[in-house]
Amino acid sequence: MNNINELLKEQIKFTDGYLDKYLAEKDNPQNIIYKAMRYSVFAGGKRLRPILMMNTCKMCGGDVNEVIPFACALEMIHTYSLIHDDLPAMDNDDLRRGMPTSHIKFGEATAILAGDALLNKAFEVVSQYNGNNPQRAIKAMNMLAVSSGTEGMIGGQIVDMESEGKDITLDELKYLHLNKTGAIIRSACTVGALMGGASDGEIKAVDEFAQNLGVAFQIQDDILDVTGDEKELGKPIGSDAEENKNTYVKLVGLEKSKELAKEYSEKAKKSLEMFGEKAEFLVNLTDYLIDRKF
């Protein structure tokens, strides 16, 4: 586990270097928007999605440099979604990763615009791709757009909002999270595989891995809302139950949730068997994510 911690630190530093360049502050009247964008992007995220994309690309035999713009763009999309999630009109959260949320720090209007700006910046970055595979890049852009839109992350968010205060089934909860959380985890992995030159069969295996990992990751999030440490999580414990949100723990209980997290993580790892030793990092990362305390 110590080894993967060191590898993750290196990859986070690597990703942050590129994000820093893409989101450099400007000496102009609208510089406050760059400050707000950077505040949320550099608030201590795990960089899970860029790390998944880069390592999936590498596993499939590709050049990591080919996916850097897409990896950074996906992190911008993820961050924009968090800024908007935290707004009073949605989750109304004051803290994220132990820091005041964007609307608390900068005000609601600037937070909304910072989220909008990150989404726009993401597609500005990928549209400037000048690598070796323009046809793959066009397809990858489409995958990012679909996964973060109405048939992906936004679709999952609206289903989540519509289901608040209602009793839903386990299948409905899984559908919600396959979209809200899982869609951009899937695109992180499948874009990485595509840009890495994977075959159709390899992309299918990677997609299966990502779907199962996304569910396992969300279940672990639900578990940590009950069992986690507030300092490690950087947000209040028990907020899901307090707001009567639909979670795996609410539907099936804590112990069954732990079993399901393990079950989906094992399915995820099994999906990568065809890659042999090349999948070692992603297999270890799966275990790490299910054992995490934050």
BAZA-601727 format. One record per residue: residue in three letters; x, y, z of N, C-alpha, C in turn. Coordinates in pm, whole numbers, padded with zeros to 5 digits, always signed. Each point is the difference from the previous one (the first is absolute). Layout:
BEGIN
ALAXYZXYZXYZ ...
***
This chain:
BEGIN
MET+00083-00121+00000-00083+00121+00000+00086+00126+00000 ASN+00117-00007+00071+00090+00116+00001+00049+00031-00140 ASN+00028-00107-00078+00050+00017-00136-00102+00074-00085 ILE-00127-00041+00008-00102+00068-00081-00021+00143+00048 ASN+00015+00024+00129-00008+00138+00050+00104+00089-00066 GLU+00122-00052-00011+00108+00078-00063-00027+00022-00148 LEU-00047-00105-00068-00032+00012-00142-00111+00102-00023 LEU-00101-00003+00086-00111+00095-00013+00047+00144+00023 LYS+00087+00020+00098+00054+00134+00026+00073+00054-00123 GLU+00080-00088-00062+00075+00040-00121-00096+00038-00112 GLN-00105-00081-00018-00094+00024-00110-00087+00123+00026 ILE-00034+00024+00125-00074+00122+00035+00085+00123-00030 LYS+00127-00005+00039+00092+00112-00027+00014+00024-00150 PHE+00012-00109-00076+00012+00007-00146-00124+00067-00061 THR-00118-00045+00041-00126+00056-00050-00014+00146+00039 ASP+00033+00032+00124-00014+00137+00048+00088+00098-00078 GLY+00116-00048-00044+00088+00085-00080-00068+00046-00128 TYR-00070-00091-00065-00072+00035-00124-00123+00085+00029 LEU-00074-00034+00106-00117+00080+00036+00042+00144+00032 ASP+00114+00015+00065+00051+00133+00035+00024+00083-00126 LYS+00053-00065-00104+00026+00072-00127-00132+00035-00070 TYR-00091-00097-00005-00127+00024-00069-00084+00108+00068 LEU+00017+00012+00132-00084+00093+00077+00080+00116+00058 ALA+00103+00040-00071+00084+00112+00047-00084+00127+00015 GLU+00027+00073+00107-00072+00127+00020+00039+00101-00108 LYS-00091+00092-00028+00022+00102-00103+00004+00139+00065 ASP+00085+00085-00054+00006+00138+00048-00102+00083-00076 ASN-00127-00023+00034-00108+00073-00068-00116+00024+00098 PRO-00098+00079-00038-00109+00034+00094-00080-00120+00051 GLN-00005-00110-00076-00079-00116+00042+00083-00106+00073 ASN+00117+00040+00053+00088-00098+00065-00066-00072+00117 ILE-00101+00061+00062-00069-00064+00114-00058-00135-00039 ILE-00040-00014-00127-00058-00128-00041+00108-00108-00002 TYR+00123+00037-00039+00110-00097+00004+00032-00039+00144 LYS-00005+00098+00089+00024-00031+00141-00104-00100+00052 ALA-00126+00021-00036-00108-00089+00045+00014-00139-00063 MET+00036-00006-00127+00020-00129-00067+00114-00076+00067 ARG+00111+00068+00021+00118-00064+00060-00026-00041+00145 TYR-00075+00081+00072-00030-00031+00140-00062-00139+00013 SER-00097-00030-00085-00068-00130+00010+00083-00113-00062 VAL+00068+00028-00110+00080-00105-00065+00115-00043+00090 PHE+00061+00095+00070+00116-00032+00084-00035-00009+00149 ALA-00121-00048+00027-00046-00013+00139+00030-00138+00059 GLY+00092-00073-00061+00043-00127+00058-00073-00123-00049 GLY-00040-00001-00125-00071-00115-00056+00090-00121-00019 LYS-00062-00118-00012+00075-00125-00016+00054-00019-00141 ARG-00052+00078-00097+00040-00013-00142-00026-00141-00051 LEU-00104-00063+00052-00030-00138-00038-00023-00013-00150 ARG-00077+00090-00057-00039-00014-00141+00119+00016-00094 PRO+00084+00103+00017+00121+00006-00084+00091-00120+00019 ILE+00013-00046+00124+00087-00115+00027-00054-00125-00068 LEU-00131-00020+00006-00061-00114-00071+00025+00011-00150 MET-00018+00119-00056+00016+00016-00145+00144-00027-00043 MET+00095+00058+00070+00140-00016-00039+00047-00144+00013 ASN-00044-00066+00107+00046-00137+00022-00072-00101-00089 THR-00124+00030-00038-00069-00086-00096+00066+00011-00136 CYS+00035+00122-00039+00071+00023-00126+00131-00079-00001 LYS+00074+00010+00109+00129-00069+00011-00019-00152-00005 MET-00102-00050+00071-00028-00144+00001-00028-00053-00140 CYS-00064+00083-00083-00036-00040-00136+00112+00025-00101 GLY+00116+00039+00051+00116+00016-00088+00017+00138-00060 GLY-00073+00100+00053+00005+00134-00057+00101+00091+00067 ASP+00015+00119-00059+00087+00105+00051-00083+00092+00089 VAL+00037+00010+00126-00076+00080+00097-00014+00145-00046 ASN+00100+00052-00070-00006+00139-00048-00121+00025-00089 GLU-00049-00105-00067-00116+00014-00088-00129+00032+00078 VAL-00005-00040+00127-00124+00019+00076+00005+00113+00102 ILE+00115+00064+00015+00011+00106+00102-00108+00107-00016 PRO-00024+00053-00122-00106+00102-00011-00137-00054+00041 PHE-00029-00125-00034-00130-00060+00033-00010-00027+00150 ALA+00111-00043+00060+00002-00027+00144-00024+00128+00079 CYS+00067+00108-00040-00019+00129+00068-00140+00055-00024 ALA-00050-00017-00122-00136+00046-00031-00102-00071+00087 LEU+00018-00130+00019-00096-00075+00080+00004+00045+00146 GLU+00118+00033+00049+00010+00051+00137-00070+00136+00012 MET+00008+00081-00103-00072+00128+00000-00151-00023+00001 ILE-00045-00095-00080-00144-00032-00004-00046-00051+00137 HIS+00079-00089+00058-00032-00053+00134-00009+00113+00102 THR+00097+00092-00004+00003+00110+00097-00118+00094-00020 TYR-00033+00029-00126-00118+00085-00024-00125-00063+00061 SER-00012-00132-00013-00119-00067+00054-00005+00010+00153 LEU+00116-00003+00064+00005+00012+00147-00038+00141+00043 ILE+00050+00101-00071-00035+00140+00032-00151+00018-00006 HIS-00061-00051-00106-00146+00016-00016-00077-00088+00099 ASP+00050-00120+00029-00063-00087+00100-00009+00068+00137 ASP+00103+00076+00034+00008+00061+00133-00091+00121+00016 LEU-00053+00053-00109-00080+00122+00005-00126-00016+00087 PRO-00049+00109+00058-00122-00007+00082-00119-00062-00073 ALA-00010+00019-00130-00112-00056-00077+00008-00151-00013 MET+00117-00058+00026+00016-00146-00010+00029-00059+00138 ASP+00127-00030+00030+00031-00066+00128+00019+00097+00116 ASN+00022+00127-00032+00016+00104+00102+00109-00035+00102 ASP+00119-00035-00052+00112-00036+00087+00094+00119+00020 ASP+00045+00017+00123+00091+00109+00034+00146-00043-00003 LEU+00024-00131+00011+00137-00052+00005+00021-00108-00105 ARG+00118+00001-00059+00043-00109-00087+00151-00016+00018 ARG+00041-00124+00028+00142-00029+00024+00058+00089+00109 GLY-00085+00030+00100+00045+00077+00114+00013+00149-00024 MET-00044+00047-00117+00010+00142-00035-00139+00056-00031 PRO-00019+00132+00018-00128+00059-00040-00028-00027-00148 THR-00124-00032-00032-00035-00026-00140+00007+00131-00080 SER-00002-00014-00131+00022+00115-00088-00098+00114+00026 HIS-00128-00034+00018-00098+00108+00019+00014+00069+00135 ILE+00055-00071+00099+00028+00062+00130+00120+00095-00013 LYS+00100-00043-00075+00123+00078-00018-00019+00121-00093 PHE-00071-00022-00111-00007+00104-00104-00139+00057-00024 GLY-00102-00062+00062-00137+00041-00028-00063-00089-00106 GLU-00132-00009+00004-00072-00093-00089+00022+00030-00147 ALA-00011+00125-00039+00009+00035-00142+00136-00038-00058 THR+00106+00032+00073+00135-00033-00048+00021-00150-00003 ALA-00055-00072+00099+00012-00146+00002-00067-00062-00122 ILE-00119+00048-00034-00071-00051-00118+00085+00023-00125 LEU+00054+00121-00013+00080+00033-00117+00132-00078-00003 ALA+00058-00026+00118+00123-00080+00006-00026-00142-00051 GLY-00114-00057+00040-00037-00132-00052-00020+00003-00150 ASP-00075+00099-00047-00022+00014-00145+00132+00015-00074 ALA+00089+00081+00056+00129+00027-00064+00087-00126-00008 LEU-00005-00082+00104+00077-00125-00002-00051-00095-00107 LEU-00132-00008-00015-00056-00086-00105+00043+00050-00138 ASN-00007+00131-00021+00043+00056-00128+00150-00020-00022 LYS+00078+00020+00105+00145-00015-00011+00037-00144-00036 ALA-00074-00094+00056+00026-00142-00029-00007-00026-00150 PHE-00103+00050-00064-00015-00026-00144+00090+00089-00084 GLU+00039+00115+00054+00103+00082-00067+00132-00078-00005 VAL+00036-00062+00112+00126-00076+00009+00001-00118-00098 VAL-00107-00080-00001+00003-00119-00087-00014+00038-00147 SER-00065+00112-00029-00015+00041-00141+00132+00047-00059 GLN+00099+00027+00085+00133+00042-00047+00096-00119-00014 TYR-00054-00120+00011+00082-00122-00015+00077+00004-00133 ASN+00130-00027+00007+00080-00004-00123+00093-00122-00001 GLY-00051-00111+00054+00077-00123+00008-00006-00083-00127 ASN+00026-00128+00015+00015-00090-00115-00129-00068-00046 ASN-00108+00015+00077-00122-00076-00031-00124+00089-00001 PRO-00012+00089-00099-00114+00093-00001-00136-00067-00004 GLN-00012-00115-00071-00130-00068-00007-00040-00056+00137 ARG+00096-00058+00068-00026-00048+00136-00036+00118+00091 ALA+00069+00110-00017-00022+00117+00085-00142+00054-00015 ILE-00051+00002-00123-00137+00048-00024-00100-00091+00073 LYS+00023-00131-00010-00087-00096+00069+00010+00018+00151 ALA+00122+00023+00049+00021+00020+00144-00072+00125+00050 MET+00001+00107-00079-00073+00122+00038-00149-00028+00015 ASN-00052-00077-00096-00142-00037+00006-00030-00082+00125 MET+00090-00092+00034-00019-00084+00119-00003+00085+00127 LEU+00088+00100+00007+00001+00090+00116-00131+00079+00009 ALA-00046+00049-00115-00123+00080-00002-00121-00083+00042 VAL-00011-00121-00055-00115-00086+00032+00002-00040+00148 SER+00117-00038+00050+00009-00049+00138-00030+00108+00103 SER+00021+00126-00037-00025+00108+00096-00134+00069-00022 GLY-00078-00047-00097-00126+00065-00036-00124-00070+00050 THR-00109+00017-00074-00131-00049+00044-00009-00152+00002 GLU+00085-00068-00077+00002-00146+00001+00110-00053+00091 GLY+00054+00087+00082+00107-00039+00091-00013+00071+00133 MET+00103+00080+00033+00008+00063+00132-00120+00089+00032 ILE-00038+00088-00093-00113+00089+00027-00129-00080+00011 GLY-00016-00102-00083-00117-00087+00010-00009-00066+00136 GLY+00115-00049+00050+00003-00061+00133-00033+00098+00110 GLN+00049+00123-00014-00028+00102+00101-00148+00034+00006 ILE-00064+00010-00115-00143+00034+00000-00083-00114+00057 VAL+00039-00125-00030-00068-00116+00059+00017+00002+00151 ASP+00120+00035+00046+00028+00009+00143-00091+00105+00066 MET-00010+00116-00063-00084+00107+00055-00147-00040+00002 GLU-00044-00065-00108-00141-00040-00010-00036-00111+00100 SER+00100-00077+00042-00027-00113+00090+00012+00036+00148 GLU+00042+00123+00029+00016+00041+00140-00132-00010+00075 GLY+00006-00063+00117-00120-00015+00082-00092-00112-00044 LYS+00040-00074-00105-00082-00111-00050+00073-00132+00025 ASP-00077-00107+00012+00059-00133+00011+00031-00052-00139 ILE+00125-00040-00023+00036-00056-00131+00059-00138+00018 THR+00004-00077-00107+00054-00136+00005+00151+00003-00015 LEU+00063-00113+00028+00144-00013-00015+00041+00019-00146 ASP-00079-00053-00092+00028+00018-00144-00007+00147-00040 GLU-00097+00071+00056-00014+00143-00031+00119+00079+00056 LEU+00045-00039+00119+00116+00067+00060+00125-00026-00083 LYS+00014-00125-00047+00116-00034-00084-00003+00080-00129 TYR-00118+00013-00061-00014+00079-00123+00042+00145+00025 LEU-00047+00055+00111+00032+00138+00036+00152+00020+00005 HIS+00068-00091+00070+00144+00018+00020+00083-00042-00121 LEU-00051-00094-00081+00070-00032-00125+00009+00123-00089 ASN-00095+00091+00016+00001+00124-00077+00068+00114+00076 LYS-00047+00030+00119+00050+00117+00073+00150-00010+00029 THR+00045-00112+00054+00141-00018+00033+00071-00084-00105 GLY-00068-00104-00045+00065-00100-00084+00029+00042-00142 ALA-00081+00091-00056+00014+00032-00142+00137+00060-00032 ILE+00047+00093+00083+00130+00058-00034+00117-00089+00045 ILE-00025-00091+00093+00102-00102+00029+00013-00093-00121 ARG-00114-00034-00061+00003-00083-00121+00072+00071-00114 SER-00030+00129-00019+00066+00070-00111+00149+00020+00028 ALA+00038+00015+00127+00143+00007+00033+00072-00124-00052 CYS-00059-00115+00025+00063-00126-00039-00012-00029-00149 THR-00117+00023-00057-00019-00035-00141+00071+00099-00093 VAL+00007+00128+00038+00079+00095-00079+00148-00037+00008 GLY+00046-00039+00119+00138-00046+00014+00030-00119-00089 ALA-00093-00096-00001+00019-00119-00084-00003+00036-00148 LEU-00097+00081-00039-00011+00042-00140+00127+00070-00048 MET+00045+00100+00076+00119+00075-00039+00127-00084+00011 GLY-00008-00108+00077+00113-00092+00011+00005-00104-00111 GLY-00098+00005-00091+00000-00092-00114-00059-00136+00030 ALA-00086-00009+00101-00059-00129+00039-00092-00053-00110 SER-00011-00132-00005-00094-00066-00091-00141+00015+00056 ASP-00100-00034-00081-00139+00006+00047-00021-00089+00122 GLY+00062-00118-00001-00013-00093+00112+00064+00055+00126 GLU+00113+00067-00016+00067+00060+00116-00081+00118+00055 ILE-00057+00080-00089-00084+00112+00046-00121-00052+00076 LYS-00058-00109-00049-00116-00060+00069+00039-00046+00141 ALA+00117-00064+00012+00047-00047+00131+00026+00118+00094 VAL+00060+00105-00054+00028+00120+00079-00130+00066+00046 ASP-00099+00003-00089-00129+00060+00035-00067-00079+00113 GLU+00009-00132-00007-00056-00085+00107+00072+00026+00132 PHE+00132+00011-00007+00079+00034+00118-00049+00131+00061 ALA-00015+00102-00086-00037+00134+00048-00139+00003+00061 GLN-00095-00071-00061-00136-00003+00055+00000-00059+00140 ASN+00068-00112+00018+00003-00064+00131+00079+00082+00102 LEU+00110+00061-00046+00077+00086+00090-00083+00119+00045 GLY-00076+00059-00093-00083+00116+00034-00102-00031+00107 VAL-00063-00118-00010-00099-00041+00101+00069-00023+00134 ALA+00113-00074-00003+00073-00028+00124+00046+00129+00067 PHE+00047+00095-00080+00048+00129+00050-00113+00076+00070 GLN-00119+00000-00062-00114+00071+00058-00047-00067+00130 ILE-00002-00133+00001-00041-00071+00122+00096+00036+00114 GLN+00130+00003-00030+00098+00036+00103-00021+00143+00048 ASP-00037+00090-00090-00034+00137+00041-00116+00000+00099 ASP-00102-00081-00030-00117-00009+00089+00038-00057+00136 ILE+00090-00099-00001+00047-00060+00125+00075+00103+00084 LEU+00088+00077-00067+00081+00099+00071-00084+00112+00060 ASP-00117+00026-00057-00088+00102+00057-00052-00044+00137 VAL+00009-00130+00027-00044-00054+00130+00119-00027+00091 THR+00108-00056-00058+00111-00050+00082+00125+00088-00004 GLY+00002+00099-00089+00122+00078-00023+00034+00097+00111 ASP+00118+00057-00013+00048+00103+00092-00016+00136-00068 GLU-00063+00094+00071-00031+00130-00061+00125+00072-00049 LYS+00110-00011+00075+00124+00067-00040+00057-00061-00127 GLU-00004-00133-00008+00052-00067-00120-00088+00025-00121 LEU-00131-00001+00020-00093+00020-00112-00009+00146-00043 GLY+00022+00090+00094-00009+00142-00032-00142+00051-00012 LYS-00095-00075+00056-00141+00043-00001-00071-00068+00116 PRO-00116+00051+00041-00071-00058+00115-00041-00145-00025 ILE+00010-00082+00104-00044-00140-00007-00150-00007+00024 GLY-00067-00090-00070-00142-00022+00021-00091+00095-00073 SER+00057+00080-00091-00082+00100-00070-00102-00066-00093 ASP+00036-00115-00058-00095-00070-00090-00124-00043+00076 ALA+00021-00061+00118-00113-00046+00081-00083+00118+00050 GLU+00071+00107+00038-00067+00119+00050-00093+00061-00105 GLU+00045-00006-00126-00079+00056-00110-00091-00104-00065 ASN-00005-00119+00061-00086-00109-00049+00029-00037-00145 LYS+00128-00003-00035+00040-00035-00137-00006-00151-00019 ASN-00026-00040-00123+00002-00143-00032+00144-00046-00018 THR+00042-00091+00087+00136-00055-00005-00008-00151+00013 TYR+00111-00066-00029+00004-00146+00016-00018-00037+00147 VAL+00059+00079+00090-00012-00030+00143-00146+00011+00044 LYS-00070+00100-00050-00141+00017+00034-00084-00117-00051 LEU+00029-00045-00122-00082-00104-00062+00029-00141+00051 VAL+00130-00032+00020+00033-00140+00034+00077-00014+00131 GLY+00033+00111+00066+00074-00008+00125+00150+00004-00021 LEU+00072+00024+00108+00145+00019-00006+00075-00127-00041 GLU-00032-00112+00064+00075-00124-00028-00021-00048-00143 LYS-00124+00004-00047-00029-00041-00138+00068+00094-00099 SER+00006+00128+00035+00069+00097-00086+00148-00034-00014 LYS+00061-00039+00112+00142-00042-00004+00018-00121-00090 GLU-00093-00095+00009+00005-00120-00086-00012+00038-00147 LEU-00092+00092-00030-00021+00042-00139+00121+00075-00055 ALA+00061+00085+00083+00120+00072-00044+00110-00099-00039 LYS+00016-00102+00082+00100-00104-00028-00037-00078-00126 GLU-00127-00034-00013-00047-00077-00116+00025+00075-00131 TYR-00035+00128-00003+00019+00078-00123+00148+00025-00028 SER+00080+00017+00104+00144+00020-00022+00064-00127-00056 GLU-00047-00117+00045+00052-00127-00054-00041-00016-00146 LYS-00123+00038-00033-00045-00005-00140+00086+00093-00087 ALA+00030+00117+00054+00083+00097-00074+00136-00061-00031 LYS+00063-00059+00100+00133-00057-00020-00003-00117-00098 LYS-00104-00081+00009-00014-00116-00090-00008+00045-00146 SER-00062+00115-00024-00015+00052-00136+00134+00029-00066 LEU+00104+00018+00081+00132+00037-00053+00093-00119-00021 GLU-00050-00122+00022+00086-00118-00007+00070-00015-00135 MET-00067+00042-00109+00058-00016-00133+00127+00083-00018 PHE+00020+00101+00086+00118+00086-00013+00121-00052+00078 GLY-00021-00104+00081+00110-00059+00074+00071+00098+00092 GLU+00134-00005-00001+00080+00083+00090-00014+00150-00029 LYS-00039+00033-00122-00015+00142-00038-00110+00069+00081 ALA-00090-00081+00058-00112+00056+00078+00034+00015+00148 GLU+00124-00030+00039+00035-00005+00142-00034+00130+00074 PHE+00034+00114-00059-00027+00127+00069-00150+00019+00022 LEU-00080-00024-00103-00145+00022+00011-00065-00099+00098 VAL+00052-00121+00005-00049-00099+00097+00031+00049+00142 ASN+00123+00046+00022+00038+00051+00132-00077+00127+00036 LEU-00025+00083-00101-00077+00122+00024-00143-00032+00043 THR-00059-00103-00060-00136-00042+00037-00005-00038+00148 ASP+00096-00080+00045+00006-00038+00142+00018+00123+00088 TYR+00086+00089-00043+00028+00123+00076-00126+00084+00017 LEU-00078+00013-00106-00120+00084+00005-00108-00058+00090 ILE-00005-00133+00010-00101-00063+00085+00045-00004+00146 ASP+00130+00007+00022+00053+00002+00137+00018+00141+00055 ARG-00023+00101-00084+00029+00139+00040-00088+00047+00115 LYS+00050+00102+00068-00072+00060+00112-00038+00146-00028 PHE+00014+00042-00127-00029+00140-00035-00066+00007-00136 
***
